[in-house]
Amino acid sequence: MKKIIAALAITASLVSCTKDFSELNTSKDGAKFTTPETLLGPAVHDVLKRNLNRCLRLTHELMQVHVTLNDGDEIHRYVIRPQESDYMWNNWYLQLTNIRDIYKGGDGINSNAFMGISLVLDAWVSSLITDVYGDVPYFDANKGREGFLQPRFDKQKDIYEDLFKKLEQANELFKTASLTETEAKLDPIYAGDLAKWRKFGNSLYLRLLLRASGTGELDIANKITEVVDTKKTNYPIFTSNNDSAILKFQTTAPYLSEFAEYRDLDFWVNNSLGEFFIDNLNEWNDPRRDKWATKKDNAFVGIQSGYPIGQVPAPQSQYHKNLMTEPLLGNIINYPELQFILAECALKGYIPGGDPKAYYEAGVTAAITMWGVSVPTGYLTDSSAQWYSDDDNDLKLQKIMLQKYYTLFFTDFQSWIEHRRTGFPKLPQGFGLQNDRIMPTRLKYPVNVQRVNQQNYLAAVANMGGDDMKTKVWWNK
């Protein structure tokens, strides 16, 4: 009898909760949306912190920036456990809701600035999701409040086409946008400089256009020509390091780096920098070494990636501890990366009359000086970084991508994504590699997604041609 009474009481409480739910979730001051400026900083900061977490965990392991000293951690051997997929999927989609709410809030107060900012950030985060996983929920995603609890997975081509539309729209919105002084103070990237936000959007546009250019679809080559050449006045892009989209981490809250409160063990003690990563810096006498690496026995020395099980190398050079609070690790996309994008576009004929050498050398120079050091004498004329006009295009592209690899230091998944797209830089292969010695081409879909959205998951797998780490995404086929 007591059990029956208790059950009735619980049922009554649930009915009461349902009855009052609408009232409890209605704003007492009549507000229909969150003010967009209050969402901006926390959303961007959270995405960047999560990106850094997995850059250290996944990207830098796969791309031989560092190598674990834990024999049981096999990412450097191309073994990525299914549960690794959950972390970024969950957090990217969570913040995408906030980013899209910035647009709604901006629309509610007739702010072209916040609508434009939201569209740029949406394109950034959405591109990360689809570039890492492939076909993903997009058009019906983040609509739980509208009843879309099992969103369909959209084809990457369709997602990219819509991202291009969003960046076009943002470019137009910024032409007539403005911010109040109070709103500008809450912008953690540009402090309200909307001209730089516009450049950010168009520079990101070029990243994504180039990424999908190998498909031969969506008239991308002509669009690149428009943005950089024939209609360039309508598409301002980064012109210096000062334009770079970087949330510069601080030493006090709220904008702390992901690594600011890490234990030394978690950041640098349990790994050493890779031979590939260190050897190139040594060959160039690159001054960024002193910012990024420690010395071992008075020398910069790396270790082999992909070593066999049971053959853990002795520790060598490791991450410089100062990187744990380095402001530049809040990078989204920077001016040097843009220069390497332009170098590749010129090399492939997307920029009529464009000089890939000029873009390449501008990128190298900016990438080094961004770190507060000078380009050494002979770096571009007396080392393997020198541009040779007689090289074939394959060798030239290798050179561009190798320098771009260093520019993408601690930038989310970008160096891995670019390696998947181009095959460069050419990484040495250790004897312990698994996955048929094939660099993973994507992350598998999260296990929970497979369970709670099974029908749409199975349709996506059929369209993608599988759900494993050898399945290629649309722009990589």
C-alpha positions, 0 to 999 in steps of 0.5 A, spaced: 500 500 500 505 504 501 508 503 494 502 505 491 501 511 495 508 513 493 507 512 486 501 516 486 505 522 489 510 521 484 505 521 478 502 527 481 508 531 482 510 530 475 503 532 472 504 539 477 511 540 474 508 539 467 502 544 468 507 549 471 513 548 466 510 553 461 510 559 466 517 557 469 520 557 463 517 564 461 521 570 462 519 575 467 521 581 464 518 579 457 525 578 454 524 573 448 532 572 447 538 572 450 542 579 449 547 576 444 553 580 446 553 576 453 553 569 449 559 571 444 565 571 449 563 564 453 561 561 446 568 562 443 572 561 449 569 554 450 570 552 443 577 554 443 578 551 450 575 544 447 579 545 441 586 545 444 584 539 449 583 535 443 589 538 439 593 536 444 590 529 445 589 527 437 591 532 432 598 533 435 599 526 436 597 524 429 601 529 426 607 528 429 608 534 433 609 530 439 609 523 441 606 520 447 611 516 452 605 512 454 605 505 451 598 504 452 596 510 448 596 508 441 593 515 437 600 516 434 599 508 431 593 510 428 588 507 433 583 512 435 578 509 440 570 510 439 569 514 445 574 519 443 568 521 438 564 524 443 567 530 446 568 534 440 561 532 437 557 534 444 561 540 445 561 543 438 553 542 438 552 545 445 556 551 443 553 552 436 546 552 439 549 559 443 552 561 436 545 561 433 542 564 439 547 570 437 543 570 431 536 570 433 538 575 439 541 580 433 535 579 429 531 581 435 534 588 436 536 589 429 543 588 429 547 587 423 553 586 427 551 580 431 547 577 425 554 577 421 558 575 427 554 569 428 554 567 421 561 567 421 562 563 428 557 558 425 561 557 419 567 556 423 564 551 428 560 547 423 565 546 418 569 543 424 564 538 425 563 536 418 570 536 416 572 531 422 566 527 421 563 527 414 555 528 413 552 530 420 546 533 422 546 541 420 539 544 417 535 540 423 541 540 428 540 545 434 532 545 434 531 541 440 526 546 442 522 546 436 521 538 436 527 536 432 530 530 437 532 526 431 535 530 426 537 527 419 544 527 417 546 532 411 551 531 406 557 535 406 556 538 399 550 541 402 553 543 408 558 546 405 554 550 400 550 553 405 556 555 409 558 559 403 551 562 403 552 564 410 559 567 409 556 571 403 550 574 407 555 576 413 560 579 408 553 583 406 551 585 413 558 587 416 557 593 410 552 596 414 553 594 421 555 597 428 556 596 435 555 600 441 561 601 446 558 596 451 557 591 446 564 592 443 567 591 450 564 584 450 567 582 443 573 578 446 577 577 439 576 584 435 573 589 441 568 591 436 572 592 430 567 590 425 572 591 419 576 585 422 570 581 423 569 582 415 576 580 414 575 574 418 569 571 415 572 572 408 579 569 410 575 563 413 571 563 406 577 562 402 579 556 407 573 553 406 573 554 398 580 551 397 578 545 402 572 543 397 576 546 390 578 539 389 571 536 388 570 540 381 563 542 384 560 548 386 564 553 381 569 554 387 575 556 382 571 562 379 569 564 386 576 564 389 578 568 383 572 573 385 574 574 392 581 575 391 581 578 384 576 580 380 571 583 386 576 583 391 574 590 393 567 587 395 571 581 399 576 584 404 581 579 407 586 579 412 592 584 410 597 583 416 598 579 423 594 584 426 587 582 423 588 575 425 582 571 428 585 570 435 582 570 442 588 572 446 588 568 452 589 572 459 593 570 465 586 571 469 579 569 468 575 569 464 579 568 458 584 563 461 587 558 456 585 550 456 592 549 459 593 554 464 591 549 470 593 543 467 598 539 471 605 539 468 604 531 467 598 532 463 601 537 458 608 536 457 612 531 462 608 525 459 610 526 451 616 528 447 616 532 441 616 528 434 623 527 430 619 530 424 617 536 427 623 538 431 628 536 425 625 541 420 626 547 425 633 545 426 634 545 419 631 552 418 634 554 424 627 556 426 627 561 432 620 559 434 624 553 437 625 557 443 618 558 444 615 551 443 621 546 445 625 545 451 632 542 450 635 535 451 643 535 453 643 542 450 640 540 443 633 540 440 631 533 439 625 529 437 623 522 438 620 517 433 612 517 432 609 510 431 614 506 435 612 499 436 609 496 442 614 495 448 619 500 445 617 507 448 623 511 446 627 515 452 624 522 453 627 528 449 625 535 447 618 537 450 613 543 450 616 549 453 612 550 459 610 557 457 605 555 452 601 553 457 599 560 458 601 562 451 596 568 448 597 566 441 594 559 442 587 562 442 588 562 434 582 560 429 585 563 423 591 567 422 594 572 416 600 567 415 595 561 414 591 566 409 598 567 405 599 559 404 592 559 402 593 564 397 600 561 395 596 554 393 590 558 390 595 562 385 599 555 384 593 552 382 591 558 377 585 560 381 588 567 382 590 569 375 597 573 375 598 571 382 605 569 384 605 563 389 612 565 391 610 572 393 605 569 397 609 563 400 614 568 402 609 573 405 606 567 409 613 564 412 615 571 414 608 573 418 608 566 421 615 567 424 614 574 426 607 573 429 611 569 435 615 575 436 622 573 433 625 575 427 626 571 420 634 569 420 638 571 415 638 566 409 632 562 412 628 563 405 635 563 401 639 558 404 635 553 407 630 547 404 625 553 405 627 556 399 622 557 393 625 554 387 621 556 381 624 550 377 620 545 382 614 542 379 608 544 382 608 538 387 614 540 390 612 547 390 605 544 394 609 540 399 613 546 401 607 550 402 604 545 406 610 544 410 610 551 412 603 551 413 603 545 418 607 549 423 603 555 422 597 551 424 601 549 431 595 548 436 590 550 431 584 545 433 584 539 427 587 544 421 593 540 420 590 533 420 584 536 416 589 539 411 594 533 411 587 529 409 586 533 403 593 534 400 597 528 403 602 533 405 607 534 409 609 527 408 610 524 415 615 518 416 611 512 418 613 508 424 614 500 424 608 500 429 603 503 425 596 500 425 589 501 421 593 498 415 598 504 416 593 509 413 592 516 416 585 516 419 581 520 414 575 522 419 573 520 426 567 515 427 560 517 429 559 517 437 556 511 440 550 515 443 548 518 436 548 511 433 543 509 439 539 514 440 538 517 432 539 510 429 535 511 423 538 517 421 545 514 423 544 508 418 542 513 412 548 517 413 553 511 413 550 508 407 551 515 404 558 516 406 560 509 404 561 506 411 563 509 418 570 507 420 577 511 420 578 510 412 572 512 410 573 519 406 569 525 406 566 529 400 572 534 399 577 528 400 574 523 395 
